[in-house]
Amino acid sequence: MILVDTVLKKREKNGNPIRVGIIGAGAMSRGLINQITNYTPGMLVVATFNRSLEKPKNLYKDVGLDDYIIAETKTDFQNAIDSKTPIITQNIDFLIESDGIDILVDMTGSIHFSTKLAIDAFNNKKDLLSFNAELDATIGPLLKYKADEAGVNYSIADGDQPGVTINLYRFVKSMGFKPLLCGNIKGLQDHYRNPTTQKSFAAQWEMTPEMVTSFADGTKMSIEQTCIANATGMKVAKRGMYGHYTDKHIDDIKDLYDLDELKKLGGIVDYVVGAKPGPGVYIYATTDDPISKKYLKYGKLGEGPLYSFYTPYHLLFFEMPNSIVRMVDFNDTIITADAGPVTEVIAVAKVDLNKGDLIDGMGGYKTFGTIENTDISRKENLLPMGLAEGCTVIKDVQKDQVLTFDDVEFPQGRQIDALWKEQFNLFK
């Protein structure tokens, strides 16, 4: 953070801000644009894309960007960049193709939209920072591969659990310790929540009921842990993870895990519900070094063999400017699927599904997602959650049953399906 802070101040002093293009104008975009505009020196929101104009216009007003233009042509867009006037546009190609933008930030949660965005960004040699863990959990290994091929950076951002966890993971490893568990602290897990049950909570926070449902039904948590597993090479000890329920502090539940099992698996991702401090992330690590053991005890981390490290919060868009600087100025990605497809999120029936049913999206009424090791998923031909939306059920599937590729018919011509197959063939 100190390095990031120093670099931003230097950029501000030199009149050389990092130029950011924002994709989407939802609640998280509002927070990020406010953070950059009002609290981050050396960084500038150049343009915001959204399909409709009303949301970004209201957003700009909320954060104090009253002097802006709506760019309908490339000439309008370039003139605004030259005059350093903030831009709103309904043409995403203006952002992707512009030399006046250093990095794109995807603030949408759409699998299909973000798939095209990522590929187009790479083809145009544009760095992409994503707040879309859903896409990364589906084809993250392929996106990393394609970004590397294109010579650009792609990453999930700080602020959501995957980025916060990997920051902590890197910190723990840098001290010479071996992480054996990357965990997520949750306050709720109910696979059968749906947009109706979550409607009022969603309205309170200006989020969609589907987004909030994906938090409550466990889909988002499985997505987050899949991103971490694919970054670290860690697996799950069982389908869906252990998911212990406890009101104890993270420091006091290390005995829930078997050290030999953790070592045998090469480390695992997991979660707990109700533990303190929450929400947050935690890592259990070990060391054989006697000097390290002595001073970990002195530092009040206990006798071992597992030592507890945690971050008691994830601060959403507040942390994202740090990610932007790390990528642009330090060539440092926050979290990518370096280990390849180690785990994936598979679709499970939330209700009885009947032949002819159309599966809705994540956080919907029909399915929830749970994490499984990729070798098992492929052996059992299980349907990835990121591909399930829009598929038609061709066999009756009982509630709580996992779906397979044989249970559904896919829509024709979807880019995400073709890319998932490409990933499958690349890493098999």
N, C-alpha and C positions, 0 to 999 in steps of 0.2 A: 504493500500500500504506500510506503514511503517513497519508493521509486516512482510509482504511478503519480503520486501527488507532485513530486518534483518535476517530472516530465510535463505534466499539464500546466504547471505554473510557467515553465520555460516556453511552452507553445503560446500561452496567453501573452507573455511579454514580447514574443517575436511576431505576434499577429499571424500565427500559422496554426489555426485550430484544426483538429481532426474533424473532417466533414462527414456527417452521418446521414444516411437515408433510412427512414423508418417505414416498415411495411405493416400496415394495420393501424386502427385508431380506436382500439378498445380500452378497457380500464388499465391494463398494464402499459399500453402505449402512452396513455395520459401521464402515468407516473414517470415513465422514462423520459418523455419530452420535458416534463416539468423539472426533473432532476438535472438534465443536461442544460436546459435553458437558464435556470435560475441558480444552480448550485455547483456547476462543473466548469471551471475555467479551462480554456484551451480546447474546447469542444463545441461544435455547432450543429444543430439540426438543420440540414440543408433542405430536405424535402420529406413529405409524408405521402405515401400512397394509400388510398382506400377506395373501395368500389363505389361508395356513396360519398357525397361531399359534406353532408350535414355533420357527421361525427367529427371529422378532423377540423371543421370550422369551429365547432363548439369547443373542441380540445384546445386549439390554438388560443381561443379567447380565454379559456380557463387559466392557461399558463402565462398569459401576457404577451402572446405573439399577435398583436393586432395588425401589424403592417405585413401582409403577405399577399401573394398572388396565386390565383388558380391557373395552372399551366395546362393549356389544351394542345399546344404545339411544342415541338422541340425548340423552336426559336424562343417562345415564351419561357420555357424551362431554362435555356442557356442564359437568356438575358437576366433572369432572376438570380441565377448563380453568380453571374458577373457583378451584379449589384448587391450581392449578399442579402437578398430578400428571401425569407422563408417561403417555401412552395407547398401547395397542396395539388395533387394530381390524381386523376383516375387512370392514368396510363403508366403501368409499372415499368414498361420498357425504358421510359425516360430515366428512371433511377438506375436500372441495371446497366444501361449503355453509357451513362454519363461519366466523363473523366473528372467531373467536379465533386464526386462522392468517393470517399476513401473506403467506406465499409457499409454494407447493408445489414440491417437488424430486422429479423423476422419475428414479429410479435403476434402472429396469428397462431391458431391451434389447429389449422386445417391440414390434414394429411395430403389431400390431392392438390390443393393450391400450393402448398409449400414444397411439394415434390418438384413441380415445374419451376418454381422460383429458384430452388437450389441448383438445379441443372443449368438453367439459364444464367445464373450468377457465375457459376464455374466456367461456362463457355465464354463469358465476357470478362474473365480474369478478375472477378470481383470477390473480395473476402466476404464471408457470410457468418454473422453471429446469430444464433437461433435461440429463441425461448420456446421452441417447439420440440419438447422431449418426445412427444408422441411419434413424430417422424423419425427421430434418431433411434428410438427403440425398434422401429420397423426396418429401416434400411441404413442405419448409421454407419455400419462397416463399409457399405458401398459408397456412401457419401464421402467418407474420409478418403477412400481409394480414389474417387474421382477428383476430389479437391487436390490431393497430392499430385495426381496426373496433370492437373491444370496449373499447378504451381501457386495455388492460393490457399488461404486459411479458412477452415470451417470449424465451428465449435458451438457447443451449447454454452450458455452464459452462467456467470456467477448469479447468485440470488435465488435460484431454485435449488432443491436438495441435491441433484447430481453435481452441479458445479461446486457447491459449498462442501460436499463430501470429498470431492477430489482435491480441493484445496487443502483440506485437513489431512487427507491421505498422503499427499506430497510432503506436507510438513512433518508428519510422523516418520515417513521413510527417510527424510533428510537428516533425521537425528540418529539413524542407524537401526531403527526398530522395524520389525516385520509385521505389517498389518495382516490380521487373520479374519477380521469381520468388519464390514462396512454396514452400518445400521441406520435406520430411519425411525424417528420417534413420531408416532401418530396419536391423535386423540380420539379417533373414531374409525371403525371399519365395519361396514354393513353392506354386504354384496347386493342387497336387494333394494337399496335406495334407488330412486328414479327422479326424473325431472319434476314430477308433481310433488313429491315429498320435499324436494330441495328448493322449490320455487321461491318461498319467502326469504330464505337465507340468501339466495342468489340476488334477489332484488335489493337487499340491504347493502350489498357490496358492489352493485352494478356489474354483476357477472351473469353469464348465461346459466340457466338451470342445468344444462348438460355439462358445463365445465365443473360446477360445484358437485354434481352427481359423480363425476369421474374421480373427484377427491374422496367422496364418502364411500363409494362402492369398492374401492381398492384398486381400480384400474390405473389411476395416476401413480399410485405408490409402486405398483409393479413396473410401470413404465420407467419411473425414476431409478429403481434398483436394477433394471435391465441396462440402462445407460451406464451405470456404475460397473456392473459386471463386465460389460463389453469393453470398458476402458481398462479394467484391472486384470481381467482373466479369472476373477472369482466366479464361483457357481452358486447354485442354491442347494441346500442340503435336502430339500424335498420340494415338490410342486407347491407353489404358493408361499414358500418360506415357512419358518417356524411360527412367527407372528405371536410371540408370547404376550399375554395380558398381565400387567403388573402396575402397581402404584408406587413402586420403589424407584430410587434414583438409579441412573445408568451405572454409576460406580458400584452399585450393590447387587447387580444381577449377572455378574460375569460367570457365576457358577451354573447358570442355565445352559452353558455351552461346554462341550467336550473338547479339550485342547487337541487331543489326538485326531478327532474327526476334522477339526478345522485345518490342521496341518495336512491331513491326508487329501482333503479336497482342494488344497492350495488357497484356502480362504473362502469365505462365503459372504453373500449379501443377505440381509435379514431386516426385520422391523420389530418394533414393540408397540403396543397400544397402552397408553395411560402412564407411561414412565415419565420421570422427571429427569432433566428439564425438558419441557416440551413447548412448542414443537422444536425440533432440532435434529442433528445428526450426530452419530458417534462412531468411533473406531476402537476396536480392541486389537492391541498389538502385543507382541512378545519380543524378548531378547534373551540371548544366552550369555551376554557380556557381563561379567561380574562387577565391573566398574559402573556400567549403566544401571544394573540392578540396585547397587548400593545407593546411588544418587536419585534414582526414581523413588526409592523408599524415603530418602531424605526430603524429597519434594512432595511427599504425602500422596504418592500414587500407589502405595501398598506394596505387598510382598510379591505380586505376580502369581503365576506366570503370565497372566493376561493383565495388561494395563489399559486403563480407560482414558480416552481422549474424546472430547465432544465440543460441538459448537451449538449453543442453545437457541439458535434462531437461523432463519434464512430470510433475507431482507428484500427479496423480489427485485424490483427495478432500481432500488437504491444502490445495489452493488454492480449493476450492469455497466456503468461507465468505466469501472475498473477493467472489465472484460474487453471493452473496446480498445482501451489503451494497450493492454497486454498483447492484443492481436496486431494492432497497427504498428506500434512502436517497438515491441519486443519479440514479435514473431512467435508468440507463446499462446497456444490454444489451451483453453480451460479444461475441456473434456471432450474427447473423441473416442471412437471405438477402436482403440489401438490393438486390442486383443482379438478383434474380429467378432463374429456372432457366437458368443459363449452362451448367452441366454436369450430368450425372446418372450414376448407377451402373447399368450394364446387366448382365444375366445371361449367363454363358458356361458351356457344358457342361463339367463337370469330368471326366465319363466319357461314353461313348456313351449317349445317352438313347433309349429305345424307346417307341413308341406305347403309351400306357396308363400310363407311369411317373408317379408322383406326386412333384413336386419338394419336397424338404425345405427347411428354412430356411437362413439365412445361417450359414456355418460348418458346413455339412452335407456330404453325400456326393455330391450331384448337380451343384451349380453353384458357381461363384465369381463375384464381382462385379468389374467393371473400369470405369474412368471414361471417358466420351466426351462431347464437346461436344453440347449439347442439340439444336442445329440438325441435326446429323448423325443423332442418335438418332431424332429425329422423322421425318426424311426416309426413314430405313431401317426405321421402325416397330419399333424395338428394345424389348425387354421390360425394364423397370426391375427391378433386383434386389429392391427393396422390395416388389414385387407378386408375385414369382415363387413364394414359399412357398405351398403348397397347390394350385397349378395342376397340371392334368393335361396331360401331353405328348400331342399328337394327331398328330404327325409324328415320324419318326425324326430325331434330331439328333446329329451326330457330335461327338466330343470336341473341345474348343477352338472349336466353332462358337458364335457369338452367337445367342441366342434372340430371336425376334420375337413380336409379339402373335399372329401367325398360327400359331405352333407350339404354342400351349397353349389350354386351355379353363379359364376362371376359375370358381372357386366362386361361388355366388350370394349376393348380399346383403352383401358385405363393405364396410365403411365406407371403408377405405383406398382401394379401387378407385374409389368414387364421388368421394372427395376428390381423387384424382389426376386424374380427368377434369375436375373443377372447376378445378384448377390449370392443366391443359392449355388449357382454354377461356379462362381469365382472362389467360394470358400469351402466347397464340398471336398 
